């Protein structure tokens, strides 16, 4: 009886020989992404209230719930997916859509030019490959509380050293981006503190007035500026906050509205900073503007300025 031929064993695929930890994590659906982000924001808000009330026991329970839901790492992963180009979530495309027409044929967009780029500080950066980064218009500095990339500095914006007046042209910025950052801050007063701090990083009246580049001079009514993105319900469905209140707050901080766009989910603003001599700070508390049980409690509070 003839011996059976042994089948040649096919070599394992490389992916089958790798340890399980190296397998890419499953992609979240759009619905699951929204659920993760929403739940994390809700738990953070409740945690913030517990800390304000000095309720340590409740705070520990909430921290446990946040970790059980995947913690900050899962939230950041969901945010990165939500803001990915494949899902149309790159908010910096709106900023570029506003600036690019003004910069046509300028020295900034000319690759052969030795002219310095505009400077952008991106707070809460999750990606190094968004529209602003690819544009060639900006030198970008990126920071985040928990960096997920070597090109993103791990830093708290509220603890970032302020540029001195002598170093403002070198260390200051033409644009500061707070895209879906302010709403993440759990306390209304701390949201106001964050908005107030932005002006200290903007180099008002500098470069565009000293250049012969007409395209750059056309930016005088736009730059320096704050690019602010908030969830639309923070303005449209809050009982304590709306567009009019935001504009009055920003006016008191030396800003005027240069551009605005509303989508179903997000509100985009470009606030032009007129200069420190235009700042006339006022307190803004939390008052009910739109009653209704179905409304949310989002608010921004500007503290009283002590002499």
C-alpha positions as CSV (number, residue, x, y, z in Angstrom):
1,X,0.0,0.0,0.0
2,X,1.4,3.3,-1.1
3,X,2.2,5.8,1.7
4,X,0.0,8.9,1.8
5,X,1.6,12.0,0.6
6,X,1.7,14.7,3.3
7,X,0.4,18.0,2.2
8,X,2.9,20.8,2.3
9,X,1.9,23.1,5.1
10,X,1.2,26.6,4.0
11,X,3.2,29.3,5.9
12,X,1.2,31.3,8.4
13,X,0.3,34.8,7.4
14,X,2.5,37.4,9.1
15,X,-0.6,38.9,10.8
16,X,-1.4,35.5,12.3
17,X,2.0,35.2,13.9
18,X,1.9,38.6,15.7
19,X,0.9,38.9,19.3
20,X,-2.7,39.9,19.8
21,X,-1.7,43.2,21.4
22,X,-0.4,44.4,18.0
23,X,-3.7,43.9,16.2
24,X,-5.4,47.2,15.3
25,X,-8.4,48.0,17.5
26,X,-11.8,47.6,15.8
27,X,-13.1,50.8,14.3
28,X,-16.1,52.4,16.1
29,X,-19.2,53.2,14.1
30,X,-20.3,56.8,13.8
31,X,-23.1,56.1,16.3
32,X,-20.8,54.4,18.8
33,X,-18.3,57.3,18.4
34,X,-21.0,59.8,19.3
35,X,-22.1,57.7,22.3
36,X,-18.6,57.5,23.7
37,X,-18.0,61.3,23.4
38,X,-21.4,62.1,24.8
39,X,-21.1,59.8,27.8
40,X,-17.6,61.1,28.6
41,X,-18.7,64.7,28.5
42,X,-21.7,64.0,30.7
43,X,-19.6,62.1,33.3
44,X,-17.0,64.9,33.3
45,X,-19.6,67.5,33.9
46,X,-21.1,65.6,36.8
47,X,-17.6,65.0,38.2
48,X,-16.9,68.7,38.0
49,X,-20.0,69.4,40.0
50,X,-19.1,66.8,42.6
51,X,-15.7,68.4,43.0
52,X,-17.2,71.8,43.4
53,X,-19.5,70.4,46.1
54,X,-16.5,68.8,47.9
55,X,-18.2,65.4,47.5
56,X,-15.2,63.2,47.5
57,X,-17.2,59.9,47.7
58,X,-19.3,60.8,44.7
59,X,-16.2,62.0,42.8
60,X,-14.5,58.7,43.3
61,X,-17.5,56.8,42.0
62,X,-17.6,59.0,38.9
63,X,-13.9,58.5,38.3
64,X,-14.5,54.8,38.4
65,X,-17.4,55.1,35.9
66,X,-15.2,57.1,33.6
67,X,-12.4,54.5,33.7
68,X,-15.0,51.7,33.2
69,X,-16.2,53.4,30.1
70,X,-12.6,53.4,28.7
71,X,-11.3,56.6,30.2
72,X,-9.6,59.4,28.4
73,X,-7.9,57.1,25.9
74,X,-11.2,55.8,24.6
75,X,-12.6,59.3,24.5
76,X,-9.6,60.6,22.5
77,X,-9.8,57.7,20.1
78,X,-13.5,58.4,19.5
79,X,-12.7,62.1,19.0
80,X,-10.0,61.4,16.5
81,X,-12.4,59.2,14.5
82,X,-15.1,61.8,14.7
83,X,-12.7,64.5,13.5
84,X,-11.1,62.4,10.8
85,X,-11.3,63.5,7.2
86,X,-13.1,60.2,6.2
87,X,-16.0,61.3,8.4
88,X,-15.9,64.9,7.4
89,X,-15.0,66.0,10.9
90,X,-11.9,68.2,10.3
91,X,-13.0,71.6,11.6
92,X,-9.8,73.3,10.4
93,X,-11.2,73.0,6.8
94,X,-13.6,75.7,7.8
95,X,-10.8,78.0,8.9
96,X,-8.8,77.3,5.7
97,X,-11.9,78.1,3.7
98,X,-12.1,81.5,5.3
99,X,-8.4,82.3,5.0
100,X,-7.2,80.9,1.7
101,X,-9.1,83.3,-0.6
102,X,-7.5,86.2,1.3
103,X,-4.0,84.7,0.9
104,X,-4.1,84.0,-2.8
105,X,-0.8,85.0,-4.4
106,X,0.7,86.1,-1.1
107,X,4.3,85.4,0.0
108,X,2.9,83.0,2.7
109,X,1.5,80.6,0.1
110,X,4.5,80.8,-2.3
111,X,6.7,77.8,-1.6
112,X,9.7,79.5,-3.1
113,X,9.3,82.5,-0.8
114,X,11.5,82.8,2.3
115,X,8.7,84.8,4.0
116,X,7.8,83.4,7.5
117,X,4.5,81.5,7.7
118,X,1.6,82.6,9.9
119,X,1.8,81.1,13.4
120,X,-1.0,78.9,14.7
121,X,-1.4,77.5,18.2
122,X,-3.8,74.5,18.2
123,X,-5.1,73.7,21.6
124,X,-6.5,70.2,22.2
125,X,-4.8,68.9,19.1
126,X,-5.5,65.3,18.2
127,X,-4.0,65.1,14.7
128,X,-0.9,66.4,12.9
129,X,-2.5,65.9,9.5
130,X,-5.5,68.3,9.4
131,X,-6.2,70.9,6.8
132,X,-4.2,73.6,8.6
133,X,-1.2,71.4,8.9
134,X,-1.2,70.5,5.2
135,X,-1.9,74.0,3.9
136,X,1.7,75.3,4.0
137,X,0.3,78.6,5.4
138,X,1.1,77.9,9.0
139,X,3.9,77.1,11.4
140,X,1.8,75.0,13.8
141,X,2.4,74.5,17.5
142,X,0.1,71.8,18.9
143,X,-0.7,71.0,22.5
144,X,-3.0,68.7,24.4
145,X,-3.5,67.6,27.9
146,X,-2.7,64.0,27.0
147,X,-0.7,63.9,23.8
148,X,-1.2,61.0,21.5
149,X,1.6,62.0,19.0
150,X,5.3,63.0,19.2
151,X,4.5,66.3,17.4
152,X,1.9,67.3,19.9
153,X,3.3,68.8,23.1
154,X,1.7,67.5,26.3
155,X,0.7,70.8,28.0
156,X,-2.2,72.5,29.8
157,X,-3.1,75.7,27.9
158,X,-3.9,77.3,31.3
159,X,-0.3,76.7,32.5
160,X,1.4,77.6,29.2
161,X,3.9,80.4,29.9
162,X,2.7,83.7,28.5
163,X,5.0,85.4,25.9
164,X,6.5,88.7,27.1
165,X,5.9,91.9,25.2
166,X,9.4,91.8,23.9
167,X,9.1,88.3,22.7
168,X,5.5,88.6,21.4
169,X,6.4,88.8,17.7
170,X,8.6,85.6,18.0
171,X,6.5,83.6,20.5
172,X,3.0,85.0,19.9
173,X,0.5,83.6,17.3
174,X,-1.6,84.9,14.5
175,X,-4.4,82.3,15.2
176,X,-5.3,80.4,18.4
177,X,-7.6,77.4,17.7
178,X,-10.0,76.2,20.4
179,X,-12.0,73.6,18.4
180,X,-14.3,71.6,20.7
181,X,-12.1,72.5,23.6
182,X,-14.1,75.0,25.7
183,X,-17.1,72.8,25.9
184,X,-14.9,70.0,27.4
185,X,-14.0,72.2,30.4
186,X,-16.3,71.1,33.1
187,X,-16.7,74.4,35.0
188,X,-18.4,77.5,33.5
189,X,-15.9,79.9,35.2
190,X,-12.9,78.0,33.9
191,X,-14.4,78.2,30.4
192,X,-14.4,82.0,30.8
193,X,-10.9,82.0,32.1
194,X,-9.8,80.0,29.0
195,X,-11.4,82.5,26.6
196,X,-9.8,85.4,28.5
197,X,-6.4,83.9,28.3
198,X,-6.3,83.6,24.5
199,X,-5.6,87.3,23.9
200,X,-2.3,87.1,25.8
201,X,-1.0,84.8,23.0
202,X,-2.2,86.9,20.0
203,X,0.3,89.2,18.4
204,X,-2.0,92.1,17.7
205,X,-1.1,94.7,15.0
206,X,2.2,93.1,14.3
207,X,3.2,91.5,11.0
208,X,0.5,92.5,8.6
209,X,1.0,96.2,9.2
210,X,4.8,96.0,8.6
211,X,4.6,94.1,5.3
212,X,4.4,95.2,1.7
213,X,2.5,92.0,0.8
214,X,-1.0,93.3,-0.1
215,X,-2.5,89.9,0.4
216,X,-1.3,89.9,4.0
217,X,-2.4,93.4,4.6
218,X,-5.9,92.3,3.6
219,X,-5.9,90.1,6.7
220,X,-5.8,93.1,9.0
221,X,-9.5,92.8,9.6
222,X,-9.3,89.1,10.3
223,X,-6.0,88.4,12.0
224,X,-4.9,87.9,14.7
225,X,-7.9,85.8,15.7
226,X,-9.4,83.1,17.8
227,X,-10.9,80.2,15.9
228,X,-13.6,78.9,18.2
229,X,-15.7,75.8,17.6
230,X,-18.6,74.8,19.9
231,X,-21.3,72.1,19.6
232,X,-24.4,73.9,18.2
233,X,-26.6,72.9,21.1
234,X,-24.4,74.9,23.4
235,X,-25.8,78.0,21.7
236,X,-29.1,77.0,20.3
237,X,-30.5,74.9,23.1
238,X,-28.9,76.2,26.3
239,X,-31.1,77.9,28.9
240,X,-28.1,80.0,29.9
241,X,-26.2,80.8,26.8
242,X,-26.7,82.0,23.2
243,X,-25.0,83.8,20.3
244,X,-25.8,87.3,21.6
245,X,-24.2,86.6,25.0
246,X,-21.1,85.1,23.4
247,X,-20.7,88.2,21.2
248,X,-21.1,90.5,24.2
249,X,-18.5,88.5,26.1
250,X,-16.0,88.6,23.2
251,X,-16.5,92.3,22.6
252,X,-15.6,93.0,26.2
253,X,-12.4,91.0,25.6
254,X,-11.4,93.1,22.6
255,X,-12.8,90.9,19.8
256,X,-15.2,91.4,16.9
257,X,-16.8,88.7,14.9
258,X,-15.0,88.2,11.5
259,X,-16.6,85.0,10.3
260,X,-19.3,82.6,11.4
261,X,-20.8,79.3,10.2
262,X,-23.5,77.2,11.7
263,X,-24.0,73.5,10.8
264,X,-26.5,71.1,12.2
265,X,-24.0,69.9,14.8
266,X,-21.3,72.6,15.2
267,X,-20.9,76.4,15.4
268,X,-17.7,77.9,13.9
269,X,-16.5,81.4,14.8
270,X,-13.5,83.5,13.8
271,X,-13.0,86.3,16.3
272,X,-10.7,89.1,15.3
273,X,-8.6,90.4,18.2
274,X,-8.5,94.2,17.9
275,X,-5.8,94.6,20.5
276,X,-5.2,94.9,24.2
277,X,-6.2,98.5,24.3
278,X,-9.7,97.5,23.2
279,X,-10.2,95.1,26.2
280,X,-12.9,96.4,28.6
281,X,-13.5,93.4,30.8
282,X,-16.9,92.9,32.4
283,X,-18.3,90.2,34.6
284,X,-20.9,87.9,33.0
285,X,-22.8,85.6,35.3
286,X,-25.1,82.7,34.7
287,X,-28.7,83.8,34.1
288,X,-31.6,82.0,32.5
289,X,-32.2,83.3,29.0
290,X,-34.4,80.6,27.5
291,X,-36.6,78.6,29.9
292,X,-37.7,75.0,29.1
293,X,-37.3,71.6,30.5
294,X,-35.7,70.1,27.4
295,X,-32.8,72.6,27.3
296,X,-29.2,71.9,28.4
297,X,-27.3,73.8,31.1
298,X,-24.2,74.8,29.1
299,X,-22.8,78.2,30.1
300,X,-19.7,80.4,30.2
301,X,-19.1,82.7,33.1
302,X,-16.7,85.6,33.1
303,X,-15.5,86.3,36.7
304,X,-15.6,89.7,38.4
305,X,-12.2,91.5,37.9
306,X,-10.6,92.4,41.2
307,X,-8.6,95.6,41.4
